[in-house]
Amino acid sequence: MAKPDPRIETLERDIAALVEQRQTLRAEGAETQALERNRREIVSRQHELSETLISIYAPQPAFAVA
């Protein structure tokens, strides 16, 4: 089995930490702005993770279109 890409592991850890932070913010009754910043950061990291996975596992074209 291939060794996992460290970028994926890092992004997964980042997302998990942000989700934990969001749960804490909600439990403490954080303001809407703080929750929105956290939500946007989660979305950004999820997007990065998706792009990274696509770059690693998507089939590459046999030729480039010029």
Beta strands, then each sheet from edge to edge (+ up, - down):
end
